[in-house]
Amino acid sequence: MSQPLAGIRVIELANFIAGPLAGTLLADMGADVIKIEPPKGDMGRAMPPQRARESVSFVALNRNKRSLVLDLKQPAAREILLKLAATSDVFLEAYRPGALEKMGLGSADVKKVNPKIVYTSVSGFGQTGPYRRRAGVNLIIEAFSGVLSVTGEPDKMPMRPGVQTADVFGALFATYATLAGLVGAGRRGEGRIADVSLVEASIAAAAWEAADYLETGQVPKALGNKHRLNAPYQLFETRDARYLAIGTPNDMLFGRLMQVLGLEAHIADPRFATYASRKAHEAPLVALVEAAVRTREAVELEAALVEAGIPCARVNNFQEVFDDPHIVARGVVGEIEHPRLGRMKAVRNPVLLDHDGPDVHRHSPVLGEHSEEILRELGYTPAAIAELVSAGVTRLAPGAQPVAAE
């Protein structure tokens, strides 16, 4: 048995989150992901927190990969990359549109040496259009795509999400495009060229808001922590100043919530009789629920709601998340060995397969850790590798020297 993507080779040219996360998702499933880095490395290597000269953030996003350093400003480096592309299945890149074409490494150039390769490009605004060269990092994408306009409290400055939504959405769509391309290449022998825009990924993720506007012409507004279509479905403060998320997406669950809160007398209120009427009369309904929730302790009320089958959860901090017995039982956090950081904890891939699923089989690479290994696989001799290192075309891991063939 082997992992689903065993035998698939992926070339990754990307920095920070979106491209590298897509590469990691492929690597977790068994793909041989070769991360091409400039002499100073992926810019994510400089991100805090830092320990033993390694970025813990970078380590979390780049496991299961091999690092090959290439200075793509030099013709010899571009020659190496095209030679590698000739024997690879995927070319995953997140450079600014047009940059790789100027180097002779665009999709057309790579397709000349390997027509079957899947070429996936990830960028802020896409490969075409008037904004194709516009810089776009996570916050800018969230702002441009409309996501921030519906995040936060009504009539106040928008609140940025606490996680990198645009980058993660982009990574997921890039992975989806790449996997679809691999299936197509396997069946038809044709490698597709995929253009994944972070802006468009965020717009696609805002499915309800986009559909609402396109149908009604009304611009969706920020709602705080309330739901766009349902009520009550939001955060409530408890007596001990904790926050509890409660959602009642149907009549049965609404009735159960009212019973748990001691508000049975209001179940028959015609204002609260249906899904639509509850949303239409959200203000008086929420006022009732808020008052009742404030009389209860968070842990006690959560337990009562769970017992009644009502969707709910306390707002956990990350310590509470990782200490939770369910998360512990599911083995969400494991341990890996890193050459500089030693034994360290890491979050596993969220997908579980019945066998040969994603795993952490290789630590995040030290810059240039696999340069020699990969170059030798391409047929370069130790002497040739030494010349490339001397010319600055590549670099090896700190302290490493080309090893003579046995």
N, C-alpha and C positions, 0 to 999 in steps of 0.2 A: 504494500500500500504506500501511497505517497500523497502529499498535499495537492489540492486542486490545481495550483499553478506551478507545480514542480516542472522544471525544464523550460520555463518561460524566462527569457532574459529581458530586463527592462533597463533602458538608459534613462537616468533622471538628471535633468538640469534645472534646478529650482532652489529658491531660498525661502527661509522663514516657515510658512505654515501650509498654504494651499497645495502647492506642488509636492513638497516633501510628505505631507500626510497622505496624499494619494499614492505616492511611492511606497510608503510604509504599509498601507492597507494591502497592496499587491504583494509586498514582501512577506507580510504575515501569513499569507496564503501559499507561500512557497516559491514565489518568483525570485529569481536572482536579480536583485535591483542594484545596479552599479551607479552610485551617486557621483556625478562629475562635478568636481569643485575647483574653483580658481585657486591660485597659490595661497591666498589668505583664507580660503574656505567659505562655506555657506555663511551668509551674514548672520544667520541664526546662531552660529557658534559664539557670538558676542553677547547674546541675551542673558540677563540674570535669571535665576541665581547661578553663580559660578562657584565651583569647587574643584580644586586640583587642576585648574586651568581648563576645565570643561564646563560647558553650559548644561545644566540639568534639563532646561527646556528643550535644547537641541537633542539631548540624549533621548528624551521621551518621544520625540517626533521622528527619529531616524534609526530605529532599531532594525535589525535584520538586513542591513545594507552593507555593501562594500564601497569604500571610498577610493576614487581614482582622481588624482589632481592633474588637471590639464590647463595650461595657459592658452586659451583659445584665440588669443591675439597672435599666436605664432602658427605659421602654416603646418609645422610638424605636428602640433597638437590637434589641429583640425583633421589632418590625415589619419591620426590615431582614432579619433572619434568616428570618422566615416568607416574605418576598418572595423571598428567595434559594431557600428550600426548594421554592417553587412551580415553579421551573425546574430543579430538581436531580433526580438519580436515586437518591442514597444520602444518608442522614443517619446518620453514625457518631458515637456519643457514649460517653464513659466517665465521666460524672458519677455521683455517689452516687445510687442509686435514689431517686426521688421529687423530686430537686432540680429537674429540668427541668419536671416537671409543675407545680410551684409557680409557675414562671415562665410557664406557658402554652406550653411548648415540648416537652411530652411527645409520645409517639407519636400519641395521638389528636388532639392539636392540629395536628401536622404533617400527619397524614393528611387533615385537613379541607381543607388548601390543595393537597394533592397525593396523591390516593389511591394512585397507582402507585409512590410512593417506597418504597425499601427502608430500613427503620429498624433499625439494628443497635446494640444497647446492650451495652457491656462493663462488668462490675463484678466486685468481689471475690466476692460470695456470691450474685449473681443478683437479679432484679427482684422475686421473691416469697420467702416464707418468713420465719421469725422473725429471721434474721440479715441481711436485705436491706439494712439501714442500717449494718451493722457495717463499720468501716474495714478495708481489706485491701490491703496492699502486698506486694510479691513474697515477702519472707521469711515474712510471716505466712501467706500462701497456701500456701507450701511446707510450713510447719509443720502447718497445719490439715488439709491434704489427705492427709497420711500420707507424703508424699514424703521428708521429713526422717527419718522413723522407719526408713527402709531405706537411708539414706545415711551412710557413715562406717564406723568399725570396730565390731565387735560389743561390746555392753555398755559403750560409751563415749558421751560426749555426741555427738549427731548432728552431722555436718559439712554445712554449707550448700554447695550446688553453687557452682562458681566462676563460673557465668553465670546470668543472670536467667531461670530455667526457666519459672516460673509466668507471667511477663509474655509471654514469647515463645510459649508454648503458647497463651495466651489470644489473642494477636495472630493466630496462624495459624488458630485456630478462628473468630475474628471475620471474617477475610478469607474463609474458606471459606463461612461463613454469608452474607456479603454477596454473593459471587459466585453462590451458589445462588439467592439472592433476585433478583439481576439476570436470571438465566436464566429464572426463573419469571415475573418481571414482563414480560420480552420475549415469552414464549410465551402467557401467559394474561392479561396486563394487570393483574396483582395484585401489589402490593409487600408482601412479608412483613415482620413485625416479629420480629426475632431477639433472644433473650436469651442472652448468652454470659457464663458465670460462670468466673472464673479458677480457683476451687476445682474446679469440675467438669471444666475442661480438664485440670488436673493429675491428677485422678483417672482420667480417660480415658487419659491418657498412661501411667499406671502399669498398663497392660493385664495384664501377667503377674502382678503382685502382687495386683491386685484379683481376677483369675480364681482364683488360688491360694486366697485367703481365702474367696471365695464358694463354692468347691467343697469345701474341706476344713475350714473353720472355724478353721484354724491361722493365727495372726497372723504375717505375714512379718517377718523380722528383718533388721537390717543385716548385710552380708556383707563389709564392707571393699571390696577391689577384685575379689572373686571374682564369678563368674556364678551366677545363681540356679538354673540348670538344667544347666549344662555344666561339664566339667572335662577338662583344664586350660583355663581361659579367664579370664585375669587378668593383672596386672602382675607382672613378675619383675625383680629387680635383677641387673645385669651386673657384670663384674669392675671396670669403670671407673665404677661408682656411677651408671650411668644406669638408667632404667626402660624395659622393653620390654613392650609389650602383645602377648600371644600368645593366639590362639583356635583351637581345633580342634573345630568343630561336627559332625564325622562321623568314622567309623572310618578312612577313607583318610587324612585329614589328621592324625589322631592317629599313625598309623603313620609318616607322613613326618616328623613332629616328632621322634619317638623315634629315627629314623634319623639325622637331622641332629645330634641331641644325643649320639649314640653310645650310646643306650639300647635298641638293637634287641632285646636279650635279654629285655626286659620286655614286648614287644608281645604275646607269647603268654600272659602272666600272666592267668589267668581273672578276676582282680579288675578288669582293665582291658580286657576283651574287648568290651564294649558301651558305648554312650552312657550308659545308666542305671547300669551297674556302675562306670564310672569316677567318676561323681558320688557313688555310694555309698561308694567307697573313695578319696575325694578327698585326704584327709590324706597317706596314704603315697605317692600318685601325685605330688602337688605337691611333697613333700619330695624326690623323685627329680629332678624337673624343675628345682626351685630350685637344687639342688646343681650340676647340669650347666650351667645358664645362668650361674651365678656364675663359671665358669671361662672365659667368653668375653667379648670386647669387644662393646659394643652395635652399632657400625657393621658389624663383621664378621659377627656372628650375624644381624642383620637382613637383610643381603645374602644369607646362606645360606638363610634361611627364605623370603625372597621368591623366590629361585631355585627352591626346592622347591614353591612355590605355597601356602605356609602363611600365613594371615592374620596379620599382625604389623605393628607400628610402634613406633618409639621415641616416648617422651613428649616432644613438642616444646614449646619455649616459643614465644611469638608471633614472635620474631625468626626462629627457625628455620622457622616456618611460612611467613612471607612471603618468606624467602630460598630456599625449596625450589624446585628447577627445575620441578617439575610445576605448582606454584601460579603461578610466573612464566609458564610456557608457556600456562596457561589464562587468563591475564589477569585474575586475581581482583582485583588492585589496579589502579585507574586513577587519573586525575587530574581534578579539577574546579576551576573558578574560582569563588571566593567574593568578594563585594565588600569584605569586611573582612579575611578571612584569606588572600586571594590564592590562588595555585596550591597545592592541597593534595591529598594522597592519600586515596582512599576505596575501600572494598570494594564491588564491584559486586553486583548482585542475583544470587543463586546459580542462577537459572533461565536456561537458554539455549534460545532458539527458533530455528527454521531461518531466519526473517526477521522483522523488525519486533518484536523481543523487548524485554524491559525494558532501560531505559538510564537514565543520569543526564543529563537534558536541562534541568534547572533546579536551581540551587543552593538550599540550605536558606534559607528567606526570613528576612530581617531583620524584626524585629517591625513590623507595619503596612506592610510594603513594598508590598503590593498593595491596600491599603484603597481608595485613590482609584480605581484601575483597576477593581476589582470593583463599587464603588458606581456608577461611571459606566456600567458594563454593565447595571446594574439601572435606569438612567434618571435617576439623581441628577445635578443640574447642579453645576458648580464652586461656585456660591454656596450651594447646599444642603449640599454636602459641607463647606464652610467653616463653616457653622452647626453641623453635627454635630460637627466637630472642636472648635469653641468650647464646645459644651455637654458635651464629654467623652464623647459617645456612641461616637466612634471616635477613632483617632489615626493619623497617617501616619508613614511612616518618618522617622527623625531628619533634620531639615533640609528635608523636603519640604513644599511648599505646594500647595493645589489649583490645577491648571492650567486656564486658561480654554479653552473648546472652540475649535477652529480654525474 
